[in-house]
Amino acid sequence: MIAKLGIGVVGLGRAFSLTAPALVADPRVRLTAGADARPEMREKFKREFGLQAYADIDALLGSPGIDVVYIATPHAAHAAQAIAAAQRGKHVLVEKPMALSAQQCAAMIEAARKSGVVLMVGPSHSFDPPILRARKLIQSFGKVRMISALNFTDFAVRRRRDAADTALHNQAPHQVEIVRLLAGSRVASVKASASAGAYTCTLGFESGVSAALTYSGYGRFRSDELMGGTGELGKPGVAHPHFGVFIVSCEKADLRPMPTGVMIYGDGEPRLDALPAPDVPRREVIDELYAAIVEKKPPLHSGEWAAATMDVCFAMQRSASEQREILL
């Protein structure tokens, strides 16, 4: 029999609702309990899953059968809750953004290290299978020269949860992680301009790769139109999730991840390197979490990886504020 990881969830709102199908469907994990400060969310969790729901993380951590704490609360709570869970010997999966300062990120990493537990950050769109496939395909088409990223959504016109929920905190980690994965190098320089719901940015990598990032959350034009009409969350059985357009310019071809695979624009006719349709959303998160805990395989989306992503996001914020290039 496979080991089955017990998962307790802190924060029972939208982020949890998007990951819940994977937690319920995957035989390698089981939901054990939830926690949320809102009574109505606790009652909803009890009705839907038939499990105990607590008012805070301290009560959750005292409940039986929890191997992993999944933190899906507002951003400002991530650091304290992740540290509390790690100190109680629980593995931690925390939603992006990892935290709201480099100091908080470092404290989370140190707490996990001291307790010998796994700290993973996600889900993010860098888990999307078309992105991971593009990363593998790059090996066949020579060095990456340039990456272009473009996404238009309705983020800024949705009802936000807290003042820290800006595009640079909430949305930029998706784009930054993806271009970091595809570039395969460390970010060396950042030049950005930004508002609460949008940004543009140029990243320079140590390898010489440059990446141009554009994001708008003001919701009139939607990038779904450029992705075959597929929404950001994809559609089980049909298409994978996406975070807008990415074009990776390699020495021998341009690669474009799509909801159904990766388009390859080489010397011949463009072709699709197709992927099987997804079954359960965000299964890739469970794949990586399970491998890290049970198989002792270092996770790609580790605390260190996520902290490096947030360093870039913080630099974007500083660059926009000071109107200058930031060197990392």
C-alpha positions, 0 to 999 in steps of 0.5 A: 500500500502507498503511504497516505498523507493527512492534510489539514487546511488553514483558510477555507476560501477560494484558494482552498476551493481550487485545490480541494478537487485534487486533495479529494481525488488523489489516493495519496492524500486525505483531508483530515481537518480544516481551520478558518476564523469565519464560522460560515466557512467552517460550517460549509467545510463540515457540510461538504467534507464531513470533517472537523473545522477549527477556529484557528491554526493552533487548534488544528495543529492539535488534531490527530492525523495531520502530516501536512498543513496547507496554508491558504489564508490571506498573505499576511498570515502565511509566515506566522502560520507556516512557522507554527506548523513547522515548529510542530513537526508538520510539513508545509504547503503554503499558497503563493505569495510565500510571504510579504518580506524577504525576512519572513521568507527566510524565517519560514525556511529556517523553521522548516530546516530546524524541524526537518520538514518539507516547505513547499510553495504553491500551487502556481502556474509554474506547475502547469504541465505545458510549462513543464513540457516546454522546459524539457523541450528547450533542451532539444532546441538550443539555448534560450535567448529571450522570453516574452510573457503577456497576460490580461485578466480581471484580477483588479476588478474582482473583490480582493481580500486585503490591501496586500493583494496587489498584482505584484504580490498575487499575480507576478509570482506566477509569471516570474516563476515561469520565466525563471523555470524557462530561462534556467538562470538566476535573475540579475536585474529588474526594471519595472513600472506598476500600479495596484492591478498591472505591471510591466517589467524587464528581467535580465538573467545571469546567462544573458537571457532577457524576459519581458513581462506584461500583466494587466488585471483590469479585465476588458481584454482577456488573454483567454482569447489568445489561448483558444478560448480556454480560461485560466483554470483550464477545463478537466478532460479538455485543456490545462490551466494557463497564465497567458502567453509565453514565447520562448525564443531558443536558438533553433525554435520558438516554443509557446506553451498552450492549454493542449501542449506546446507549439513548436515553431522551427524550420518546418511547419509549426506543430503541436507537441500535444499533452494528454488532457488533464483529469484532476486540477492541480494533481502536479502539486500532489505529485511534487509534495508526495515525492518530497515527503515520502520519496525524499526527493528535493522539491522544485518549488521549495522555500528557497525557490519561492523566496528567490521568486519573491526577491524578484517581485520585491525588486519589481516593487522597488524598481517601480517605486524608485523608477530605476533598475534594481540589481540583484 
